[in-house]
Amino acid sequence: MPPERLPHGCTNATTSTGSAVTERYLGPDTPSRQHAEVTALRHLAGLLPAPALLHDQKGRISIEHVAGRTGQELIEQAPDAVLHSTGQVAAQLQQIDVNATGLWPALGSASSSASSSASSSTPAGAVLVHGDFGP
């Protein structure tokens, strides 16, 4: 059975096989966007509800399939509840100690083999922010 194309993919072509979701990165700045997503998935595993990274290949990743519906579908039915939940997860993200995750030096590197030790150049008060946070 061919993979099913998922709706609401804006900058990636997203398909599902039922057990895994594959994102093919399209458009501008593909390597940088992929690096940021892979780095976040690896460093935040276990700290936030997020799918496990299964494969990382040039121009595409595969993550575990998580049962449910897209936020875009849910927001049309219950916008207040979805936006409230989105805000709670955003607040949870901002409570994570940037230095403890190793994200600061890793996201600043063009290489996926970046050091995972905390950098002394992490600005005081730095918080994690999702670039396109929304349902």
C-alpha positions in Angstrom: 0.0 0.0 0.0 1.5 3.4 -0.9 2.0 6.0 1.8 -0.9 8.3 2.5 -0.3 12.0 1.9 -1.2 13.9 5.1 -3.1 17.2 4.9 -1.9 20.6 6.2 1.8 20.1 5.1 3.0 23.6 4.4 6.7 23.4 3.7 7.2 19.6 3.8 5.6 16.8 1.9 4.4 14.6 4.7 3.2 11.0 4.2 2.2 8.2 6.6 2.5 4.4 6.3 0.5 3.9 9.5 3.5 3.1 11.7 5.8 6.0 10.6 5.5 9.5 9.2 8.0 10.7 6.6 8.7 14.3 6.0 10.4 15.3 2.8 11.8 18.8 3.1 10.8 21.2 0.3 11.5 24.8 -0.5 14.2 27.1 0.7 16.7 26.5 3.4 16.0 22.7 3.5 19.3 21.6 5.2 18.9 24.2 8.0 15.3 23.4 8.7 16.0 19.7 8.7 19.0 20.2 11.0 16.9 22.2 13.5 14.1 19.6 13.6 16.4 16.6 14.0 18.4 18.4 16.6 15.3 19.3 18.6 13.8 15.8 18.4 17.1 14.2 19.6 17.7 16.6 22.4 14.2 17.0 23.7 13.3 13.3 23.6 11.7 12.4 27.0 11.3 16.1 28.0 8.3 16.9 25.8 5.6 14.8 24.1 7.1 14.3 20.7 7.5 11.4 18.3 10.7 9.4 18.2 13.1 10.0 15.3 13.4 6.8 13.4 15.5 7.8 10.4 17.5 10.9 9.3 18.5 11.0 5.7 19.4 13.9 3.4 16.2 15.8 2.6 13.9 13.6 4.7 13.2 12.2 8.1 11.0 9.5 9.5 9.3 9.7 12.9 7.1 7.4 14.8 3.4 7.7 13.9 1.4 9.2 16.8 -2.4 8.4 16.7 -4.7 11.4 16.7 -5.8 14.3 14.5 -4.0 17.3 13.3 -4.2 20.5 15.3 -5.6 22.3 12.3 -8.6 19.9 12.2 -9.1 20.2 16.0 -8.9 24.0 16.1 -11.8 24.3 13.7 -14.0 22.3 16.2 -12.7 23.6 19.6 -10.4 26.6 19.1 -10.4 27.7 22.8 -9.4 24.2 24.1 -6.7 23.7 21.4 -5.2 27.2 21.9 -5.2 26.6 25.7 -3.4 23.3 25.3 -0.9 24.8 22.8 -0.1 27.6 25.3 0.5 25.0 28.0 3.0 23.1 25.9 4.7 26.3 24.8 5.1 27.2 28.5 6.4 23.7 29.2 9.0 24.2 26.4 10.1 27.5 27.9 10.7 25.9 31.3 13.3 23.5 30.0 16.8 24.4 31.0 18.6 25.3 27.8 22.0 24.4 29.2 20.8 21.0 30.3 19.6 19.9 26.9 22.7 20.6 24.9 20.5 22.3 22.3 22.3 25.7 22.3 25.6 24.5 20.8 24.0 21.9 18.7 21.6 24.2 16.9 24.4 26.7 16.3 26.3 24.1 14.4 26.0 23.2 10.8 27.1 19.6 11.6 24.8 17.0 13.2 27.9 15.8 15.2 27.9 18.9 17.3 29.0 18.8 20.9 26.2 18.0 23.3 27.8 19.8 26.2 26.4 23.1 27.3 28.1 26.2 26.0 29.3 29.0 28.3 28.1 31.4 25.6 24.4 30.6 26.2 22.8 34.0 27.0 21.4 34.4 30.5 17.7 33.9 30.5 17.6 32.1 27.2 14.5 30.0 26.6 13.5 27.5 23.9 11.0 28.8 21.3 9.3 26.8 18.7 9.7 28.6 15.3 6.2 27.9 14.1 4.4 26.9 17.2 0.8 26.3 16.7 -1.8 23.6 16.4 
